[in-house]
Amino acid sequence: MHLATTPIGTAPLPRILSKASRSYEAAPAAFPTTLVHVGKDDLVARAERLAPDLSLVAVGGDHHTMLLRPEVLDLAAAVAAWADAAIAEVPTAGS
């Protein structure tokens, strides 16, 4: 039976999600992490606890405008640089 057609529907969902989020403890990432950030809150400090090998890329705008011109051009350049660096680290056949 599909959840949307049950008599209960999605009523218990907020309670379930709240309970799950209270008991969740994130472990530090075991891999390098890049955070693209607009720098207007404590996200960097919080992220450093979960990603010890953290690289920060600061871009202009806010959460929404970083995806619009002109800020998105800086974001695209940061993603391209990260992708180029990641590709350069991939071993090739025979190496």
SVG drawing of the C-alpha trace seen along z (x, -y; Angstrom):
<svg xmlns="http://www.w3.org/2000/svg" viewBox="-8 -40 62 42">
<polyline fill="none" stroke="black" stroke-width="0.4" points="0.0,0.0 1.4,-3.4 2.0,-5.8 -0.1,-8.6 -3.2,-6.3 -2.9,-5.0 -5.2,-6.4 -2.2,-7.8 -0.7,-9.5 2.5,-11.4 1.3,-12.7 4.0,-10.8 6.9,-11.9 7.9,-15.1 8.1,-13.2 10.1,-10.4 12.5,-12.8 12.9,-14.8 13.7,-11.6 16.2,-10.4 18.0,-13.8 18.4,-13.9 20.1,-10.5 22.3,-11.0 26.0,-11.6 28.0,-12.3 31.5,-10.9 34.4,-12.9 34.8,-12.4 37.6,-10.1 38.3,-12.0 39.3,-15.5 36.3,-17.8 35.8,-21.2 33.3,-23.6 32.0,-26.4 30.9,-29.1 29.6,-32.6 31.1,-33.3 28.2,-34.8 27.8,-32.3 29.6,-29.7 29.3,-26.9 33.1,-26.7 33.8,-26.1 31.0,-23.5 32.3,-21.8 35.9,-21.6 34.7,-19.3 33.2,-16.9 35.8,-17.3 39.4,-17.4 40.8,-17.7 38.7,-20.7 39.5,-23.1 37.4,-26.3 36.4,-28.2 34.7,-31.6 32.4,-33.0 30.2,-36.1 26.5,-36.4 24.3,-34.4 22.8,-30.9 20.6,-31.8 22.4,-34.5 25.7,-32.4 23.9,-30.5 23.1,-33.7 25.4,-36.0 27.9,-37.4 28.5,-35.2 27.9,-32.0 31.0,-32.7 33.2,-32.6 31.5,-29.4 31.9,-27.8 35.6,-28.7 36.1,-27.2 34.3,-23.9 36.4,-23.8 39.6,-24.2 38.6,-21.5 37.6,-19.1 40.9,-19.7 42.9,-19.0 40.9,-15.8 41.4,-14.6 45.2,-15.3 45.3,-13.0 43.7,-10.0 46.3,-7.4 46.5,-6.5 46.9,-3.0 50.5,-1.8 51.4,-4.2"/>
</svg>
